[in-house]
């Protein structure tokens, strides 16, 4: 798998580096241990942040600025990490689903990054392109129906959009039958963790809870000449 970038993305986010992780995995129901980690993280966030501070977390603020650069209102189309953290501050908790989805949510809570998580076997082709959503572009967001992705950063495969920071697409979503996962993390230069720490956190959780093996990890800088 290779990742390419449209010029509109390199202009809006010249410091962007995409962390790409692929692995063979299992996706059982979420264990009590993993759910305990999520609950602890939610409790910690509710103690550390007031609601108005959530959007100022470095990784959340960074993706919000990219939204604005692309002409999208981040208050109407919140990045998923921001939405999760806001739920934690409100004391609402998260919905318990399955290991891979809950694991990704844990990483988002801990880092502020909105992470793309895709079933690799549902992706068409061997390249992904990160561009911006177009007016009228069809996109069925997970659990939300058709989403207006115009002005959102969007990963596309050979068929169309599969992931935005606001929501991934139904077509390539993770399920209990997922055996191979692709994760994309857009690193915009501002984060509470280093790139290496974010990578290590994801891989450690995948190995611990999802029996991850055959792990491939790469970094794709936006200005490496492949846009």
N, C-alpha and C positions, 0 to 999 in steps of 0.2 A: 504494500500500500504506500502510495506517495500522496503528499499534500501540496496543492498549488494555491496561490493567492491571487485574487483579482486586484487590479490597481486601486480600486476604490477602498479596499481594506488596507493596503500598504500606505495609502495617503492618510487615512483616518487613524491608523495605529502603527506608525513606523517602527516602534520598539517591540511589536508583537513577536512572540515565539510560541509556537504550538508544541505542547508536549503530547506525543502520540504513544499510547500503550496498547498492545494487543496481547491476548493470552487465551489459552484454553482454560475453561472454568467449569465449575458446577454452580447451580443456582437453586439451592434448597430453600425451604422456608427460613426466615430469619431466626437465628439462635437467640436464646435469652442473653448470652454474653454480648453479642453485637447490639441487641436492642438496649441493653444496659449502658453500653458506651454512648449510644445516641441520646438516651435520656439524660445521662450525665452531661453531655455536651450542651443539650438544650438548657439544662439548669444553669450551667456555667455562663452561657450567653445571656440568659435573663438577668443574671446578677452583674455582668460586666458592662452591659450596654443599655442605655435608654433608647426608646424607639427612634428618636431623631439621630442617634449616633450610628445606626446600622448602615445607612447609605454612605457613611464616611470611612468604613473599613477599607483599607487600601485596595484590595482586589475588587470589591464591589464598586467603589468609586471609579476605578479604572475602567470597568466595563460600562458603567453609566456614561462616562465621558465619550466612549466610542459610540454609544447609542446616539448621543447628542450630535457628534460629528457626522453621523450618517442621517441625521434628521428625524430620529425616533425619540419620543418622550419616554424616559425610563420610569417615570411615575405611573404611566398607563400600562407599560409593558415591562414589568419589573424582571430583572435577571433572577433566575431560579434561586441562587444562593441568598439573595436579598429576601425573597419571599419566605424561604425556610427560616432565616434568622428572625424575621418579623413574627412568624408564628411562635418561635421560641420565646421571644420577649413578651408576647401576649399570653404565654402560658398555655397555648393550644396544643402543643406537642405535634408530632408528625404522624402521618398515616403509616402503619406497618404493612409492608408489602412482601418483598422477598429479598434474599441476601444481596444481590447485585445492586438493586435500586437503593436499598437502605444503606448499603456501604457507600455508594456515591453520595447520598445525602449527608452521611457523616463527614465525608471529606469536604463537601461544600460548607457545612456548618463550621468546620474547624479551620478552613483556609479562606473562605469568602469567594472561592472560584466556582463559577457555574460550569459544570462538567457535562460534556456530551458522552452519553453511554449508549452504544449501539450493538445490536446482534450482528456480528461480522458476517454471518451466513446469509443475512438479508440485504447486504449492501451489494449494489450492482457495479461491477467493474473493479479496477485495482487502483483508482485514484479518487481523492476527495478534493474539492475546490471550495475554498472559503471566499465567499463574496458577500453581497448585500441583497436582501430580499427586494423583489420588484413589485410594483403595483399590480394587483390582481393575480399574483403568483399563487397557485393552489398549495395549501399546506395544512395537513390535518394534524393538529397538535394532540399530544397524548391526553385523553380525557377532557379535551376542550373544544373539539370540533375544528372547523376552519379558523385559522389564525391569520390575521393581517401581518405578514412578515416584512412588508415594505419598509426598508431602512434598518432592518435587523441584520446583524452578522449571521450568515447561514452557510452551513456545510452542505454541499450537494454531491451526490454520486451521479452515475450515468443517467438515472431516471429523474432526479430532482432533489429538492431539499430534504435533508434528514435530521438536521439539528440546528437549533438556535440557543443562545443563552437563556431565553425565556421558556422554551419548551422544545423537547425532541418530537420527532414525527412518529405517528402510529406505525408506519410501514416498517421501520427498522428498530422498533422498541424491543427492550429486553423482556424475556418471559421465562417461566420455569424450565422451558425446553432449551434455553440458550446454552450452548457449549463453547462458544468462542466470542469474546467480547473485544470491542474497540472503544477506547476512551480517548477523548480529546480535551485538553485543558489549554485554554487561551491565556497565556502569561503576558500581561501587558506591561510588565516592568515594576509594578507596585504590588507588594504582597507582604503578609505577615511572616511567611515562610519563604526560604530560598527555593529556587527551582529544584535543587537536589533534595531538599526536605519534602517538598510536595510529591516528587516522584517516589521517594522512599516510603512515605505514608501510604500512598495508593498501593504500591506493590506489597507492602507488609500486610495490609488489610485484605488484598486479594488472595495472598497465600494463606493467611490465617483462616479466613471465613469461606472462601470460594474455591479452595484447592487449586489455585492458579499454577500453571506450568507452561512451558514453551513460551515464556514471556519475551516479547519484543518491545523495545522502548527506543524512541527517536525524538530529536528536537528539530523542528522546522522553523527557522527564522523567516519572517515575512519578506525581508529584503535580501534573499539569497539568489535572486536571479531567475526563480522559477515561476514568476507571475506573468 
